[in-house]
Amino acid sequence: MVSRIVIALATALALDGCAVLTGGGGAPTPDGEPPQALTIAGALAYRERIALPPDSAAIVELREVSPVDGRVVAENRTPLNGRQVPIPFKLAVDRAKLGSGARYEFRGAIASGGRLIWVTEPVEIDTASRAIELGALQLVRYQALAFASTLQCGDQVVTFGHVGDTMRLTIGNEAFTMRQVPAASGARYEAVGDPTTAFWSKGERATLIVRGQRYPECATVRGAATPFRATGNEPGWRLDLDAESMALLMDNGQTRIEAPTPAPERGHDTRRYRASAAGRPLTVTVFDRRCDDTMTGMPHPNTVVVEFGGRTLNGCGGEPAALLQGGEWVVEDLRGGGIVERSRITLNFGADGRIAGRASCNGYTAAYALTGEGLTISKAAATMMACAPALMQQERLFLDLLAQVRRFTVDATGALVLHAADGRTISARRP
């Protein structure tokens, strides 16, 4: 991700159309490389037919593989001045900076406005080689962390997110301005001027290091924000909104509009983003009220209105899984016939794609999957206890219905309704 490689270099050398950072140490040879340098060459490219912004810069870096500091041994940032992919690169590395027995990874990226927009996967480098040709490295769209997240790291609560044009880590009364750095997985950030302070996010989990002190694994506090997507129909449109940018696809993908994400204006049950794209105002309003997709019927946690170019687009946003997860559901009706008095059937949808609970007598577990069209649940595995005949009969009915679920809805009272392929239903409610 973005790193100290985003900081402008004091000196950039031109070689084969790309600036080269030699890494220092030892008298340079006539071509500018230190003696016995390791050279890494190749090109950065992507398949999408999208032009790079005029202020784009190509970034390459070789970094030591380490869970603590991930030391950079060679890096460079090259303004592209309007050039487009494929972009050739050549990085010279001073072997005096390579540690014995250490592992190293190379990564490329493209930044615009000081923010990453494209990145490659890390490539492990055999430093015993004299020269390495990597060929064309494929860039993929960089997905930034979303807005502000609150995490619990042992007994320490921290917040991390986008503030203005920077990423900010706040711990108690201290705040650190962070820069993104390459990582083998997830998104790693280091404090500006202090690489011993780092935050490494891997989905719902993260690692926090402050001045070299490592904290227990961090877990996202419920309610923390995630990258946001909204869609609508007739005509089809899609909005992808994260800490870095808002990207709007309209007219069934024929028109693409992109703008930096502004700070949201928060209301009682809304957040509004006002930006400018292609010289025209772009406004996105997210309402905290449920929305059912007009084509598939899939429920979403948010209603979204997008205004651009004199057009108003209405649709749904957020992940449908958020309506299922986050707590236990207690079943109150099977197939319209209620349930056995004082019996208990429960549903717990986990973030790992598993569902578990009590089926009446036995505990059960199964896998579930959400698609654009609906919800499916695999055949459940259950324990083998025996109970009263009425409970066993109810349990068989419940597990049979569960395996036939094809979609879900949330009614006006907040009850969850699971719909089987033959029209039968399971109704449940939060306790």
C-alpha positions in Angstrom: 0.0 0.0 0.0 1.1 3.6 0.1 4.3 3.9 2.1 7.3 5.9 2.6 7.3 5.3 -1.2 4.6 8.0 -1.4 7.0 10.5 0.1 8.8 12.4 -2.7 12.4 11.3 -3.1 15.1 13.9 -2.7 16.7 12.7 -5.9 15.3 10.8 -8.9 17.7 9.4 -11.6 16.5 8.8 -15.2 17.2 5.3 -16.7 15.3 3.7 -19.6 12.4 6.2 -19.1 12.1 5.4 -15.4 13.8 7.0 -12.4 16.0 4.5 -10.5 16.9 4.6 -6.8 20.2 2.9 -6.2 19.9 2.4 -2.5 23.3 4.1 -1.6 26.5 2.6 -0.3 29.6 2.2 -2.3 30.9 4.3 -5.2 28.5 4.3 -8.1 29.5 2.9 -11.5 29.3 5.2 -14.6 25.7 4.1 -15.2 24.7 5.3 -11.7 24.4 1.8 -10.1 26.4 0.9 -7.0 28.9 -2.0 -7.5 27.4 -5.4 -7.3 23.9 -4.0 -7.3 20.9 -6.2 -7.6 18.7 -4.9 -10.4 15.0 -5.6 -10.6 13.2 -4.7 -13.8 9.8 -5.2 -15.4 6.7 -3.2 -16.2 3.5 -2.2 -14.4 0.2 -2.8 -16.2 -3.5 -3.4 -15.8 -6.2 -4.8 -18.1 -8.9 -2.2 -17.5 -9.4 0.5 -20.1 -9.1 3.4 -17.7 -6.8 6.3 -18.2 -4.5 7.3 -15.4 -5.0 10.9 -13.9 -2.4 13.4 -15.2 -0.7 13.7 -11.8 -0.1 9.9 -11.4 3.2 8.6 -10.2 4.7 5.0 -10.5 6.1 3.6 -7.3 8.4 0.6 -6.8 9.8 -0.7 -3.6 11.9 -3.6 -2.1 11.1 -4.3 1.5 12.3 -6.8 4.1 9.7 -9.3 5.1 9.2 -8.7 8.8 6.2 -8.7 11.2 7.6 -5.7 13.0 9.2 -3.0 10.9 9.3 -4.2 7.3 12.5 -2.2 6.6 12.6 -0.6 3.1 15.9 -1.2 1.4 15.2 0.5 -2.0 12.3 2.6 -3.3 11.4 5.1 -5.9 8.6 7.3 -7.1 8.5 8.5 -10.7 6.0 11.1 -12.0 4.4 9.8 -15.1 3.6 13.2 -16.7 0.7 11.8 -18.6 2.2 8.4 -19.6 -0.1 5.4 -19.5 0.4 1.7 -18.8 2.5 -0.4 -19.4 5.1 1.5 -17.4 8.6 0.1 -17.4 10.7 0.2 -14.2 14.2 -0.6 -13.1 15.3 -0.6 -9.5 18.9 -0.9 -8.4 19.5 -2.3 -4.9 22.8 -1.9 -2.9 23.7 -5.3 -1.6 25.3 -3.7 1.4 21.8 -3.0 2.6 20.6 -6.6 2.4 20.7 -8.7 5.6 22.1 -12.2 5.6 19.2 -14.7 5.7 16.5 -12.1 5.4 13.6 -12.4 3.0 12.6 -9.5 0.7 9.5 -8.6 -1.4 9.0 -6.3 -4.3 5.9 -4.3 -4.9 4.7 -1.8 -7.5 1.9 0.8 -7.3 0.5 3.9 -8.9 -0.6 6.9 -6.8 -2.6 10.0 -7.7 -3.0 13.0 -5.4 -0.8 11.3 -2.8 -3.1 8.3 -2.6 -2.7 4.8 -4.0 -5.1 3.9 -6.9 -3.5 0.7 -8.2 -1.2 -1.9 -6.6 0.4 -5.2 -7.4 0.6 -8.3 -5.2 4.0 -8.6 -3.5 6.6 -10.7 -5.3 9.3 -12.5 -3.2 12.8 -11.7 -4.5 15.8 -14.1 -4.6 18.6 -11.6 -3.6 21.3 -14.0 -4.6 20.5 -13.2 -8.3 22.5 -10.5 -10.1 19.6 -9.3 -12.1 15.9 -10.1 -12.0 13.4 -9.6 -14.8 9.8 -9.7 -13.4 8.0 -9.1 -16.7 4.6 -7.4 -16.6 3.2 -7.1 -13.1 -0.6 -6.8 -13.1 -2.0 -3.9 -11.0 -5.4 -4.2 -9.3 -7.6 -1.5 -8.0 -6.5 -0.4 -4.5 -9.3 -0.8 -1.9 -8.8 1.6 1.0 -9.8 1.2 4.6 -13.2 2.7 5.2 -13.8 5.9 7.1 -13.2 5.8 10.8 -13.0 2.4 12.6 -12.9 1.7 16.3 -10.9 -1.2 17.5 -10.2 -2.9 20.8 -6.5 -3.9 21.2 -6.3 -5.7 24.5 -7.4 -3.1 27.1 -6.6 -0.2 24.6 -9.3 1.3 22.4 -8.1 3.0 19.2 -9.7 4.7 16.3 -8.3 4.6 12.8 -9.6 6.3 9.6 -9.4 9.0 7.0 -9.2 12.6 8.2 -9.0 15.2 5.5 -6.2 14.1 3.2 -4.5 11.9 5.7 -5.0 8.7 7.7 -5.1 9.2 11.4 -4.5 6.8 14.3 -5.8 8.0 17.7 -4.8 6.3 21.0 -6.0 8.0 24.1 -4.8 11.6 23.9 -2.3 10.9 21.2 -2.9 11.1 17.4 -0.5 9.8 14.7 -0.6 10.8 11.0 -0.1 7.5 9.1 1.2 6.6 5.7 0.4 3.4 3.9 3.2 1.0 3.3 3.5 -2.3 1.3 2.4 -5.5 3.0 2.2 -9.1 2.0 -1.4 -9.1 2.9 -4.0 -6.7 4.3 -3.2 -3.0 4.6 -0.3 -1.7 6.7 0.3 1.9 7.8 3.2 3.5 9.6 3.4 6.8 11.5 5.1 9.6 9.6 8.6 9.9 10.8 8.3 6.9 13.2 8.3 3.5 11.5 8.2 1.8 15.0 4.5 2.9 15.2 2.4 0.9 12.8 -1.2 -0.3 12.2 -1.7 -3.5 10.1 -5.3 -4.2 9.2 -6.4 -7.7 8.0 -10.2 -7.5 7.6 -11.9 -7.7 11.0 -8.5 -8.1 12.8 -5.5 -5.8 13.1 -2.1 -5.5 14.7 -1.1 -2.4 16.6 2.5 -1.4 17.4 3.3 1.9 19.2 7.0 2.9 19.5 7.9 -0.7 19.2 5.4 -2.0 21.7 3.1 -4.7 20.2 -0.4 -4.8 21.6 -2.8 -7.8 21.7 -4.6 -8.5 18.4 -7.1 -5.8 17.7 -10.8 -6.6 16.9 -13.2 -4.2 15.2 -15.8 -2.9 17.6 -19.3 -3.6 16.3 -20.7 -0.8 14.3 -17.4 0.2 12.7 -17.7 1.3 9.1 -16.8 -0.8 6.0 -16.4 0.0 2.3 -19.9 0.9 1.1 -21.6 -0.2 -2.1 -25.0 0.9 -3.4 -26.9 -0.2 -6.5 -30.1 0.7 -8.4 -32.2 -0.3 -11.4 -33.9 1.1 -14.5 -31.3 2.1 -15.6 -28.7 0.1 -13.7 -26.2 2.0 -11.6 -23.6 1.3 -8.9 -21.8 3.4 -6.4 -18.5 2.3 -4.6 -17.6 4.6 -1.8 -14.6 4.2 0.5 -12.2 6.5 2.5 -10.4 7.4 -0.7 -13.0 7.9 -3.5 -16.5 7.7 -4.7 -16.9 5.9 -8.0 -20.3 6.0 -9.8 -21.2 3.8 -12.7 -24.3 4.8 -14.6 -26.3 3.8 -17.6 -25.6 0.1 -17.1 -21.9 0.7 -16.9 -21.5 3.1 -19.9 -20.7 6.1 -17.8 -18.1 6.3 -15.0 -17.8 9.3 -12.6 -15.2 9.4 -9.8 -14.4 12.0 -7.1 -12.4 12.1 -3.9 -14.6 11.2 -0.8 -15.4 14.3 1.2 -16.1 14.3 4.9 -19.8 13.3 5.5 -22.4 15.7 6.7 -24.2 13.7 9.4 -27.9 14.0 10.3 -30.2 12.1 12.6 -30.4 9.0 10.4 -28.4 10.1 7.3 -25.0 10.9 6.1 -24.5 13.1 3.0 -21.4 13.4 0.8 -21.1 16.5 -1.4 -18.3 16.4 -4.1 -17.6 17.6 -7.5 -17.0 15.3 -10.5 -16.4 16.2 -14.1 -17.1 19.8 -13.2 -20.6 19.1 -11.8 -21.9 18.5 -8.3 -22.2 14.9 -7.1 -24.3 14.3 -3.9 -24.8 10.9 -2.2 -27.3 10.6 0.6 -27.3 7.4 2.7 -30.4 6.8 4.9 -30.3 4.4 7.8 -33.5 2.7 6.8 -34.0 -0.7 5.1 -34.4 -0.9 1.4 -35.6 -3.8 -0.8 -34.0 -4.2 -4.2 -36.7 -3.5 -6.9 -35.4 -6.3 -9.1 -34.4 -9.2 -6.7 -36.3 -8.2 -3.5 -33.0 -8.6 -1.6 -33.1 -6.5 1.6 -30.3 -4.0 2.3 -29.6 -2.0 5.5 -29.6 1.4 3.7 -31.7 3.5 1.3 -29.4 5.6 -1.0 -30.1 8.6 -3.2 -27.5 9.8 -5.8 -27.8 13.2 -7.5 -25.6 14.0 -10.5 -26.0 16.0 -13.7 -29.6 16.8 -13.1 -30.5 13.2 -12.5 -31.7 11.5 -9.3 -30.9 7.8 -8.8 -32.6 5.8 -6.1 -31.4 2.4 -4.8 -30.2 0.3 -1.9 -26.9 0.1 -0.1 -24.9 -1.8 2.4 -24.3 -5.5 2.8 -27.5 -7.7 3.2 -25.4 -9.9 5.6 -25.5 -7.0 8.1 -29.2 -7.6 8.5 -28.6 -11.3 9.4 -25.5 -11.1 11.5 -24.8 -9.4 14.9 -27.0 -11.4 17.3 -29.3 -14.4 17.8 -32.7 -14.8 16.2 -35.4 -16.8 18.0 -37.8 -18.7 15.8 -41.5 -18.0 16.6 -43.2 -19.6 13.6 -42.7 -22.6 11.3 -44.8 -22.9 8.1 -47.5 -20.6 9.6 -48.3 -23.0 12.4 -46.3 -21.5 15.3 -44.0 -23.7 17.4 -44.3 -26.1 20.3 -45.0 -24.2 23.5 -41.9 -23.5 25.6 -39.6 -25.0 22.9 -36.6 -23.0 21.5 -35.3 -22.8 18.0 -32.5 -20.3 17.3 -30.5 -18.9 14.4 -27.0 -17.3 14.6 -25.5 -16.1 11.3 -21.7 -15.7 11.7 -19.4 -13.5 9.7 -17.5 -16.7 8.6 -20.4 -18.0 6.5 -21.6 -20.4 9.2 -25.1 -20.6 10.8 -25.6 -22.4 14.1 -28.1 -22.7 16.9 -30.7 -24.9 18.6 -33.1 -26.9 16.4 -35.5 -27.8 19.2 -33.7 -30.7 20.8 -30.2 -30.7 19.2 -27.6 -28.2 18.4 -26.9 -27.7 14.6 -24.5 -26.0 12.3 -24.5 -25.4 8.5 -23.0 -23.1 5.9 -24.9 -20.2 4.3 -24.2 -18.1 1.3 -25.6 -14.7 0.1 -25.7 -14.0 -3.7 -27.2 -11.2 -5.7 -30.4 -13.3 -6.0 -30.9 -14.7 -2.5 -29.8 -16.8 0.5 -29.0 -20.5 0.5 -28.2 -22.8 3.5 -26.6 -26.2 3.3 -27.9 -29.3 4.9 -27.2 -29.0 8.6 -25.2 -31.3 10.8 -26.8 -31.8 14.2 -26.0 -33.6 17.5 -27.8 -36.9 18.2 -29.8 -36.3 21.4 -33.3 -37.7 21.7 -36.2 -35.6 23.1 -40.0 -35.8 23.3 -41.6 -36.9 20.0 -43.2 -33.5 19.5 -39.8 -31.7 19.7 -38.2 -34.3 17.4 -40.9 -33.8 14.8 -40.6 -30.0 15.0 -36.8 -30.3 14.7 -37.1 -32.4 11.5 -39.4 -29.9 10.0 -37.1 -27.0 10.9 -34.0 -28.6 9.5 -35.9 -29.6 6.4 -37.1 -26.0 5.8 -33.7 -24.6 6.6 -32.1 -26.6 3.8 -34.7 -25.3 1.3 -34.3 -21.6 2.1 -33.7 -19.5 -1.1 -34.2 -15.9 0.1 -35.0 -13.8 3.1 -37.0 -10.7 4.0 -37.4 -8.5 7.0 -41.0 -7.4 7.6 -42.3 -4.1 8.8 -42.1 -5.2 12.5 -38.4 -6.2 12.2 -39.0 -10.0 12.0 -36.7 -12.1 9.9 -38.6 -14.3 7.4 -36.7 -17.2 5.6 -38.5 -18.3 2.5 -38.1 -21.9 1.3 -38.3 -22.9 -2.4 -41.8 -24.2 -2.0 -43.1 -21.1 -0.3 -43.0 -22.3 3.3 -41.4 -19.9 5.8 -39.5 -19.7 9.0 -40.1 -16.5 11.0 -37.8 -15.3 13.8 -37.2 -12.3 15.9 -34.4 -10.8 18.0 -35.0 -11.5 21.7 
